[in-house]
Amino acid sequence: MSYIDIWTDGSYKAKKGGYSFYINAPGILEKPILVYSFVKAKRSTQVELLSIINAIKYLYYLKIDLKDCHIKIMCDESSIVEAFNNKRYRVWEEKDWRKKNGKPIKSSFHEWFQLTCLVEYIPEDNIEFIKVPSQKDKWNKIVDKYSNYARNLETLKEGYFAILEYFDDKNEFIEKEVVDSIDSSASKKILNRKNPWDKNYSTKRIKWKYSPDDVILIDCKDIDIVEEVHLNCKEITFGKLLKQIIERRQIKFPIAVRKVDERYVLIAGIARLTAAKLLNLQQVPCVILDLNHDEFIKENTKIVERQ
């Protein structure tokens, strides 16, 4: 069993991020390696995660067999260490990376997902996360220094990686090379999984099928709005509807109504009916149904899975 120790850190300010990682792997690497890179980011946790993601990707880039290695990842970000030590990511996976309300996790979810993919590919007993004190640990102070340096370094393009070797006899880092990618076939294969929030995302679409022969013109003044879903409507989105009606002087797609005595009650199509009244149209195309709004939605809504 070979041993790999990795220190990681990220620096973030004003949508600019820099991250760095230091790898010490006696018997595998001739000399310890330090890598730093620049990235445009939205939050500090995102940069911290990218530091660990790219440290693991760099091991694959070096063609190291991680299944025969014990990896320690030293990090000063408590939330990351706790999430992986407590296997919290497994709960996220069970919920398809969604919140309790069903909406996708938005905060750095791409980075959390990528790191989870990489960690799960390594045998569970072969990787551990360790919280280190930010200003007391020697190597954490070094990766912190280079993270800040990368964030402020205007000459380093985003996505490029500066690779340095550590010479312990001189106690200094010497730049070895700058590369534009540390991707490898191994890391690409692991990260090629489809995002669960895309694969399983469902959306509701109205699939109303009607016969053109059923469409009749009804005076706008004869259509009443009585259902609570319409009376309590706080906002109506017209989109391009108003422009289309002005150009055509008619409504192309019919609304659904229910006949009550000698008048009609709106079932669905409040935006079209409102637009017609605003633009002083006398009549609107309608289809008469024997349904209320909820029944119409239930009968004509299709759940679509985005793959």
C-alpha contacts under 8 A as a table, 3 or more apart, distances in Angstrom:
res1	aa1	res2	aa2	distance
1	M	68	D	5.63
1	M	69	C	5.44
1	M	70	H	6.83
2	S	25	A	7.77
2	S	27	G	7.39
2	S	28	I	7.60
2	S	68	D	6.59
2	S	69	C	4.66
2	S	70	H	6.19
3	Y	25	A	6.04
3	Y	26	P	7.26
3	Y	69	C	5.60
3	Y	70	H	4.91
3	Y	71	I	6.10
4	I	23	I	6.98
4	I	24	N	5.93
4	I	25	A	4.54
4	I	26	P	7.56
4	I	69	C	6.91
4	I	70	H	6.16
4	I	71	I	4.83
4	I	72	K	6.32
5	D	23	I	5.83
5	D	24	N	5.23
5	D	25	A	6.36
5	D	71	I	5.97
5	D	72	K	4.90
5	D	73	I	6.26
5	D	74	M	7.54
6	I	21	F	6.69
6	I	22	Y	5.54
6	I	23	I	4.62
6	I	24	N	6.47
6	I	55	A	7.55
6	I	71	I	7.48
6	I	72	K	6.05
6	I	73	I	4.84
6	I	74	M	5.91
7	W	21	F	5.44
7	W	22	Y	5.11
7	W	23	I	6.70
7	W	73	I	5.97
7	W	74	M	4.63
7	W	75	C	6.19
7	W	139	W	6.57
7	W	140	N	6.09
7	W	143	V	7.00
8	T	19	Y	7.62
8	T	20	S	5.91
8	T	21	F	4.34
8	T	22	Y	6.58
8	T	48	E	7.50
8	T	51	S	5.77
8	T	52	I	6.08
8	T	55	A	7.75
8	T	73	I	7.32
8	T	74	M	6.31
8	T	75	C	5.54
8	T	140	N	7.04
8	T	143	V	6.29
9	D	19	Y	5.75
9	D	20	S	5.64
9	D	21	F	6.50
9	D	48	E	5.69
9	D	51	S	6.13
9	D	52	I	8.00
9	D	75	C	6.55
9	D	76	D	7.26
9	D	140	N	7.16
9	D	143	V	5.76
9	D	144	D	5.62
9	D	147	S	6.55
10	G	17	G	7.09
10	G	18	G	5.77
10	G	19	Y	4.14
10	G	20	S	6.45
10	G	44	S	7.16
10	G	47	V	5.18
10	G	48	E	4.50
10	G	49	L	7.99
10	G	50	L	7.95
10	G	51	S	6.33
10	G	144	D	6.82
10	G	147	S	5.51
10	G	148	N	7.72
11	S	17	G	5.49
11	S	18	G	5.13
11	S	19	Y	6.05
11	S	44	S	6.71
11	S	47	V	6.77
11	S	48	E	7.50
11	S	144	D	7.29
11	S	147	S	5.41
11	S	148	N	5.50
11	S	151	R	6.69
12	Y	15	K	6.96
12	Y	16	K	5.76
12	Y	17	G	4.41
12	Y	18	G	6.58
12	Y	41	A	7.64
12	Y	43	R	6.87
12	Y	44	S	5.12
12	Y	47	V	6.90
12	Y	151	R	7.21
13	K	16	K	5.44
13	K	17	G	6.54
13	K	44	S	7.77
15	K	40	K	5.80
15	K	41	A	4.98
15	K	42	K	5.30
15	K	43	R	7.17
16	K	38	F	7.71
16	K	39	V	6.32
16	K	40	K	4.81
16	K	41	A	5.63
16	K	42	K	7.83
16	K	151	R	6.17
17	G	38	F	5.89
17	G	39	V	5.05
17	G	40	K	5.73
17	G	41	A	5.80
17	G	44	S	7.62
17	G	47	V	6.13
17	G	147	S	7.95
17	G	150	A	7.69
17	G	151	R	5.03
18	G	36	Y	7.21
18	G	37	S	5.76
18	G	38	F	4.55
18	G	39	V	6.05
18	G	47	V	6.99
18	G	146	Y	7.94
18	G	147	S	4.69
18	G	148	N	6.03
18	G	149	Y	7.28
18	G	150	A	4.73
18	G	151	R	3.98
18	G	152	N	7.72
19	Y	36	Y	5.62
19	Y	37	S	5.64
19	Y	38	F	6.66
19	Y	47	V	6.39
19	Y	48	E	7.00
19	Y	50	L	7.37
19	Y	51	S	5.40
19	Y	143	V	7.75
19	Y	144	D	7.94
19	Y	146	Y	7.30
19	Y	147	S	4.31
19	Y	148	N	7.54
19	Y	150	A	6.74
19	Y	151	R	7.50
20	S	34	L	7.13
20	S	35	V	5.50
20	S	36	Y	4.15
20	S	37	S	6.53
20	S	51	S	5.94
20	S	143	V	5.30
20	S	144	D	7.25
20	S	146	Y	6.04
20	S	147	S	5.05
20	S	150	A	7.95
21	F	34	L	5.71
21	F	35	V	5.49
21	F	36	Y	6.62
21	F	51	S	6.31
21	F	52	I	7.45
21	F	55	A	6.19
21	F	143	V	5.89
22	Y	32	P	7.20
22	Y	33	I	5.68
22	Y	34	L	4.32
22	Y	35	V	6.54
22	Y	139	W	7.48
22	Y	143	V	6.67
23	I	32	P	5.63
23	I	33	I	5.19
23	I	34	L	6.35
23	I	55	A	7.90
24	N	29	L	7.43
24	N	31	K	7.52
24	N	32	P	4.64
24	N	33	I	6.72
25	A	28	I	5.46
25	A	29	L	5.49
25	A	31	K	7.99
25	A	32	P	6.72
26	P	29	L	5.92
26	P	30	E	7.19
26	P	31	K	7.78
27	G	30	E	7.15
29	L	32	P	6.52
31	K	165	E	6.18
31	K	166	Y	6.11
31	K	167	F	7.07
32	P	165	E	5.93
32	P	166	Y	5.35
32	P	167	F	7.91
33	I	163	I	6.98
33	I	164	L	5.75
33	I	165	E	4.78
33	I	166	Y	6.13
34	L	143	V	7.94
34	L	163	I	5.94
34	L	164	L	5.09
34	L	165	E	6.29
34	L	166	Y	7.32
34	L	173	F	7.82
35	V	161	F	6.43
35	V	162	A	5.55
35	V	163	I	4.58
35	V	164	L	6.18
36	Y	146	Y	6.50
36	Y	147	S	6.52
36	Y	150	A	6.29
36	Y	161	F	5.82
36	Y	162	A	5.46
36	Y	163	I	6.90
37	S	147	S	7.65
37	S	150	A	5.77
37	S	151	R	7.88
37	S	156	L	7.45
37	S	158	E	7.17
37	S	159	G	6.74
37	S	160	Y	6.05
37	S	161	F	4.95
37	S	162	A	6.44
38	F	150	A	5.43
38	F	151	R	5.68
38	F	153	L	7.80
38	F	156	L	6.65
38	F	157	K	6.78
38	F	158	E	5.11
38	F	159	G	6.58
38	F	160	Y	7.23
38	F	161	F	7.94
39	V	47	V	7.81
39	V	151	R	7.63
39	V	158	E	5.13
39	V	159	G	6.56
40	K	158	E	7.23
41	A	44	S	7.74
41	A	46	Q	6.94
41	A	47	V	6.89
42	K	46	Q	7.21
43	R	46	Q	5.55
43	R	47	V	7.01
43	R	108	S	7.81
44	S	47	V	5.29
44	S	48	E	6.40
45	T	48	E	4.98
45	T	49	L	6.13
45	T	108	S	7.14
46	Q	49	L	5.24
46	Q	50	L	6.23
46	Q	108	S	5.32
46	Q	111	E	6.43
47	V	50	L	5.01
47	V	51	S	6.33
48	E	51	S	5.27
48	E	52	I	6.89
48	E	77	E	7.46
49	L	52	I	5.35
49	L	53	I	6.12
49	L	80	I	7.69
49	L	111	E	6.09
49	L	112	W	7.01
49	L	115	L	7.26
50	L	53	I	4.90
50	L	54	N	5.93
50	L	111	E	6.60
51	S	54	N	5.48
51	S	55	A	6.16
52	I	55	A	5.00
52	I	56	I	6.37
52	I	73	I	7.79
52	I	115	L	7.47
53	I	56	I	5.46
53	I	57	K	6.19
53	I	111	E	7.74
53	I	114	Q	7.11
53	I	115	L	5.47
53	I	118	L	7.53
54	N	57	K	4.72
54	N	58	Y	5.85
54	N	182	I	7.76
55	A	58	Y	5.10
55	A	59	L	6.59
56	I	59	L	5.17
56	I	60	Y	6.72
56	I	118	L	7.39
57	K	60	Y	5.17
57	K	61	Y	6.16
57	K	182	I	6.73
57	K	183	D	6.61
57	K	184	S	7.64
57	K	187	S	5.94
58	Y	61	Y	4.64
58	Y	62	L	6.23
58	Y	182	I	5.83
58	Y	183	D	7.55
59	L	62	L	5.13
59	L	63	K	6.46
59	L	64	I	5.70
59	L	66	L	7.80
60	Y	63	K	4.76
60	Y	64	I	5.66
60	Y	65	D	7.53
60	Y	66	L	7.88
60	Y	184	S	6.54
60	Y	186	A	6.36
60	Y	187	S	6.33
61	Y	64	I	7.70
61	Y	182	I	5.72
61	Y	183	D	6.28
61	Y	184	S	5.36
61	Y	187	S	7.92
65	D	68	D	5.94
65	D	69	C	7.10
66	L	69	C	5.00
66	L	70	H	7.67
66	L	122	I	6.62
67	K	122	I	6.01
67	K	123	P	6.36
67	K	126	N	7.37
69	C	126	N	6.39
70	H	125	D	7.78
70	H	126	N	4.45
70	H	127	I	5.82
71	I	126	N	5.96
71	I	127	I	4.66
71	I	128	E	6.44
72	K	127	I	5.91
72	K	128	E	5.13
72	K	129	F	6.00
72	K	130	I	7.02
73	I	127	I	7.64
73	I	128	E	6.26
73	I	129	F	4.85
73	I	130	I	6.03
74	M	129	F	6.10
74	M	130	I	4.87
74	M	131	K	6.00
74	M	132	V	6.10
74	M	140	N	7.84
75	C	78	S	7.71
75	C	81	V	7.04
75	C	129	F	7.26
75	C	130	I	6.23
75	C	131	K	5.25
75	C	132	V	5.79
75	C	140	N	7.62
76	D	131	K	5.31
76	D	132	V	5.09
76	D	133	P	6.10
76	D	134	S	5.56
76	D	140	N	7.74
77	E	80	I	5.76
77	E	81	V	6.59
77	E	131	K	7.00
78	S	81	V	5.18
78	S	82	E	6.00
78	S	131	K	6.38
79	S	82	E	5.29
79	S	83	A	6.01
80	I	83	A	5.14
80	I	84	F	6.45
81	V	84	F	5.59
81	V	85	N	6.01
81	V	129	F	5.40
81	V	130	I	6.35
81	V	131	K	6.21
82	E	85	N	5.11
82	E	86	N	5.70
82	E	88	R	7.88
83	A	86	N	5.48
83	A	87	K	5.87
83	A	88	R	4.89
83	A	89	Y	6.45
84	F	87	K	4.79
84	F	88	R	6.27
84	F	89	Y	6.83
84	F	129	F	7.01
85	N	88	R	7.83
85	N	128	E	7.10
85	N	129	F	6.45
87	K	90	R	5.75
87	K	91	V	7.75
88	R	91	V	5.51
88	R	92	W	6.90
89	Y	92	W	4.97
89	Y	93	E	6.22
89	Y	116	T	6.88
90	R	93	E	4.97
90	R	94	E	6.25
91	V	94	E	5.12
91	V	95	K	6.53
92	W	95	K	5.24
92	W	96	D	6.25
92	W	97	W	4.68
92	W	98	R	6.76
93	E	96	D	4.88
93	E	97	W	5.39
94	E	97	W	7.38
95	K	98	R	5.49
95	K	99	K	7.44
96	D	196	P	5.43
96	D	197	W	6.24
96	D	200	N	7.57
97	W	104	P	6.11
97	W	105	I	6.09
97	W	109	F	7.92
97	W	196	P	6.74
97	W	197	W	6.38
98	R	101	N	7.72
98	R	102	G	5.47
98	R	103	K	5.38
98	R	104	P	4.24
98	R	105	I	5.28
98	R	197	W	7.23
99	K	102	G	5.28
99	K	103	K	5.51
99	K	104	P	6.12
99	K	105	I	6.07
100	K	103	K	7.49
104	P	197	W	6.10
105	I	109	F	5.87
106	K	109	F	5.60
108	S	111	E	5.45
108	S	112	W	6.29
109	F	112	W	4.97
109	F	113	F	5.92
110	H	113	F	5.16
110	H	114	Q	6.13
111	E	114	Q	5.07
111	E	115	L	6.12
112	W	115	L	5.33
112	W	116	T	6.11
113	F	116	T	5.07
113	F	117	C	6.24
113	F	195	N	7.90
114	Q	117	C	5.14
114	Q	118	L	6.37
114	Q	191	L	6.35
115	L	118	L	5.11
115	L	119	V	6.06
116	T	119	V	5.10
116	T	120	E	5.97
117	C	120	E	5.34
117	C	121	Y	6.41
117	C	190	I	6.50
117	C	191	L	6.46
118	L	121	Y	5.38
118	L	122	I	6.97
118	L	187	S	7.79
118	L	190	I	6.58
118	L	191	L	7.34
119	V	122	I	5.44
119	V	124	E	7.99
119	V	127	I	7.66
120	E	123	P	7.10
120	E	124	E	7.20
121	Y	190	I	7.38
122	I	126	N	6.65
122	I	127	I	7.07
123	P	126	N	5.29
123	P	127	I	7.21
124	E	127	I	6.14
125	D	128	E	7.62
132	V	137	D	6.61
132	V	140	N	7.52
133	P	136	K	5.50
133	P	137	D	5.88
133	P	140	N	7.87
134	S	137	D	6.27
134	S	140	N	6.08
134	S	141	K	6.55
135	Q	138	K	7.78
135	Q	140	N	7.31
135	Q	141	K	5.94
136	K	140	N	7.91
136	K	141	K	7.41
137	D	140	N	5.30
137	D	141	K	6.25
138	K	141	K	5.35
138	K	142	I	6.57
139	W	142	I	4.92
139	W	143	V	6.30
140	N	143	V	5.25
140	N	144	D	5.98
141	K	144	D	5.02
141	K	145	K	6.13
142	I	145	K	5.02
142	I	146	Y	6.38
143	V	146	Y	5.10
143	V	147	S	5.93
144	D	147	S	5.06
144	D	148	N	6.34
145	K	148	N	5.41
145	K	149	Y	6.21
146	Y	149	Y	4.71
146	Y	150	A	5.98
147	S	150	A	5.14
147	S	151	R	6.26
148	N	151	R	5.12
148	N	152	N	6.37
149	Y	152	N	5.36
149	Y	153	L	5.93
150	A	153	L	4.98
150	A	156	L	7.45
151	R	154	E	7.92
153	L	156	L	5.98
154	E	157	K	7.51
156	L	160	Y	6.78
157	K	160	Y	5.68
159	G	180	D	6.29
159	G	181	S	6.91
160	Y	178	V	6.83
160	Y	179	V	5.72
160	Y	180	D	4.33
160	Y	181	S	6.33
161	F	178	V	5.49
161	F	179	V	5.31
161	F	180	D	6.23
161	F	181	S	7.03
161	F	182	I	7.78
162	A	175	E	7.27
162	A	176	K	7.90
162	A	177	E	6.17
162	A	178	V	4.41
162	A	179	V	6.67
163	I	175	E	5.99
163	I	176	K	5.65
163	I	177	E	5.40
163	I	178	V	5.95
163	I	179	V	7.83
164	L	173	F	5.83
164	L	174	I	5.27
164	L	175	E	4.12
164	L	176	K	5.06
164	L	177	E	7.11
165	E	173	F	5.44
165	E	174	I	5.42
165	E	175	E	6.35
165	E	176	K	6.31
166	Y	171	N	7.20
166	Y	172	E	5.83
166	Y	173	F	4.44
166	Y	174	I	6.49
167	F	170	K	5.52
167	F	171	N	5.75
167	F	172	E	5.66
167	F	173	F	6.22
167	F	174	I	7.54
168	D	171	N	4.51
168	D	172	E	6.74
179	V	182	I	7.28
183	D	187	S	6.38
183	D	188	K	6.68
184	S	187	S	5.37
184	S	188	K	6.02
185	S	188	K	5.10
185	S	189	K	6.03
186	A	189	K	5.24
186	A	190	I	6.52
187	S	190	I	5.13
187	S	191	L	6.13
188	K	191	L	5.13
188	K	192	N	5.79
189	K	192	N	5.23
189	K	193	R	7.94
190	I	193	R	6.88
194	K	198	D	7.33
194	K	199	K	6.64
195	N	198	D	5.44
195	N	199	K	6.27
196	P	199	K	4.98
196	P	200	N	5.80
196	P	201	Y	7.80
197	W	200	N	5.70
197	W	201	Y	5.62
198	D	201	Y	5.33
198	D	306	R	6.61
198	D	307	Q	6.72
199	K	305	E	7.54
199	K	306	R	5.93
199	K	307	Q	4.69
200	N	305	E	6.42
200	N	306	R	6.65
200	N	307	Q	7.07
201	Y	305	E	6.05
201	Y	306	R	5.83
202	S	303	I	6.35
202	S	304	V	5.55
202	S	305	E	4.72
202	S	306	R	6.38
203	T	303	I	5.81
203	T	304	V	5.41
203	T	305	E	6.76
203	T	306	R	7.89
204	K	301	T	6.33
204	K	302	K	5.82
204	K	303	I	4.86
204	K	304	V	6.27
205	R	301	T	5.61
205	R	302	K	5.43
205	R	303	I	6.55
205	R	304	V	7.12
206	I	297	I	7.37
206	I	300	N	5.69
206	I	301	T	4.56
206	I	302	K	6.25
207	K	300	N	5.32
207	K	301	T	5.81
207	K	302	K	6.32
208	W	300	N	5.32
208	W	301	T	7.75
209	K	300	N	7.98
210	Y	214	D	7.15
210	Y	287	V	7.88
211	S	214	D	5.40
211	S	215	V	7.27
212	P	215	V	5.45
214	D	287	V	5.85
214	D	288	I	7.65
215	V	254	P	7.06
215	V	285	P	6.06
215	V	286	C	5.39
215	V	287	V	5.02
215	V	288	I	7.99
216	I	285	P	5.51
216	I	286	C	5.36
216	I	287	V	6.49
217	L	283	Q	5.84
217	L	284	V	5.43
217	L	285	P	4.56
217	L	286	C	6.01
218	I	222	D	7.13
218	I	223	I	7.84
218	I	283	Q	5.25
218	I	284	V	5.64
218	I	285	P	6.51
218	I	286	C	6.62
219	D	222	D	5.43
219	D	223	I	7.19
219	D	282	Q	5.72
219	D	283	Q	4.32
219	D	284	V	6.55
220	C	223	I	5.55
220	C	273	L	7.33
220	C	276	A	7.65
220	C	277	K	6.97
220	C	281	L	7.62
220	C	282	Q	5.98
220	C	283	Q	5.36
220	C	284	V	6.43
221	K	224	D	7.69
221	K	282	Q	7.99
222	D	263	R	5.62
222	D	264	Y	6.18
223	I	257	V	7.86
223	I	263	R	6.45
223	I	264	Y	4.73
223	I	265	V	5.50
223	I	266	L	6.38
224	D	263	R	7.53
224	D	264	Y	6.07
224	D	265	V	4.82
224	D	266	L	6.15
225	I	230	H	6.81
225	I	231	L	6.97
225	I	265	V	5.95
225	I	266	L	5.55
226	V	230	H	7.29
226	V	231	L	6.70
226	V	265	V	6.79
226	V	266	L	7.43
227	E	230	H	5.66
227	E	231	L	6.25
227	E	266	L	7.82
227	E	267	I	7.97
227	E	293	H	7.63
228	E	231	L	4.80
228	E	232	N	5.65
229	V	232	N	5.52
229	V	233	C	6.24
229	V	293	H	7.89
230	H	233	C	5.06
230	H	270	I	7.10
233	C	236	I	7.31
236	I	270	I	8.00
236	I	271	A	6.12
237	T	271	A	6.95
238	F	241	L	5.28
238	F	242	L	6.47
238	F	271	A	6.25
238	F	275	A	7.72
239	G	242	L	7.39
240	K	243	K	5.43
240	K	244	Q	6.23
241	L	244	Q	5.15
241	L	245	I	6.21
241	L	272	R	7.56
241	L	275	A	7.66
242	L	245	I	5.19
242	L	246	I	6.18
242	L	275	A	6.39
243	K	246	I	5.17
243	K	247	E	6.24
244	Q	247	E	5.18
244	Q	248	R	6.09
244	Q	249	R	7.94
245	I	248	R	5.14
245	I	249	R	5.04
245	I	250	Q	5.35
245	I	251	I	5.89
245	I	276	A	7.90
246	I	249	R	5.20
246	I	250	Q	7.68
246	I	279	L	7.66
248	R	251	I	7.60
249	R	281	L	7.63
250	Q	281	L	7.44
250	Q	284	V	7.57
251	I	254	P	7.12
251	I	272	R	7.34
251	I	276	A	7.63
251	I	284	V	6.52
251	I	285	P	6.90
252	K	285	P	7.58
253	F	285	P	7.23
254	P	269	G	7.84
254	P	284	V	7.19
254	P	285	P	4.68
254	P	286	C	4.82
254	P	287	V	6.56
255	I	266	L	7.87
255	I	267	I	7.75
255	I	268	A	5.97
255	I	269	G	4.86
255	I	270	I	7.95
255	I	272	R	7.16
255	I	273	L	7.51
255	I	284	V	7.73
255	I	285	P	6.50
255	I	286	C	4.87
255	I	287	V	6.37
256	A	266	L	6.41
256	A	267	I	5.23
256	A	268	A	5.12
256	A	269	G	6.54
256	A	286	C	5.67
256	A	287	V	5.07
256	A	288	I	6.10
256	A	289	L	6.74
257	V	264	Y	6.10
257	V	265	V	5.40
257	V	266	L	4.56
257	V	267	I	4.90
257	V	268	A	7.01
257	V	286	C	6.57
257	V	287	V	6.21
257	V	288	I	5.05
257	V	289	L	6.10
258	R	264	Y	5.49
258	R	265	V	5.09
258	R	266	L	6.48
258	R	267	I	6.52
258	R	288	I	5.42
258	R	289	L	5.29
258	R	290	D	5.72
258	R	291	L	6.71
258	R	292	N	7.53
259	K	262	E	7.15
259	K	263	R	5.97
259	K	264	Y	4.45
259	K	265	V	6.28
259	K	288	I	6.78
259	K	289	L	7.72
259	K	290	D	7.68
260	V	263	R	5.39
260	V	264	Y	5.54
260	V	265	V	6.77
261	D	264	Y	7.81
266	L	269	G	7.40
266	L	270	I	7.43
267	I	291	L	7.27
267	I	292	N	5.69
267	I	293	H	4.76
267	I	296	F	7.35
268	A	293	H	6.21
268	A	296	F	7.70
269	G	272	R	5.43
269	G	273	L	6.28
270	I	273	L	5.08
270	I	274	T	5.91
271	A	274	T	5.20
271	A	275	A	5.99
272	R	275	A	5.07
272	R	276	A	6.09
273	L	276	A	5.13
273	L	277	K	6.39
273	L	284	V	7.28
274	T	277	K	5.17
274	T	278	L	6.14
275	A	278	L	5.02
275	A	279	L	6.14
276	A	279	L	5.27
276	A	280	N	6.04
276	A	281	L	5.00
276	A	282	Q	7.70
276	A	283	Q	7.80
276	A	284	V	7.11
277	K	280	N	4.96
277	K	281	L	5.95
277	K	282	Q	7.78
278	L	281	L	7.80
281	L	284	V	7.37
291	L	295	E	5.78
291	L	296	F	5.98
292	N	295	E	5.39
292	N	296	F	6.15
293	H	296	F	5.08
293	H	297	I	6.25
294	D	297	I	5.19
294	D	298	K	6.13
295	E	298	K	5.12
295	E	299	E	6.03
296	F	299	E	5.23
296	F	300	N	6.04
297	I	300	N	5.31
297	I	301	T	5.57
298	K	301	T	5.70
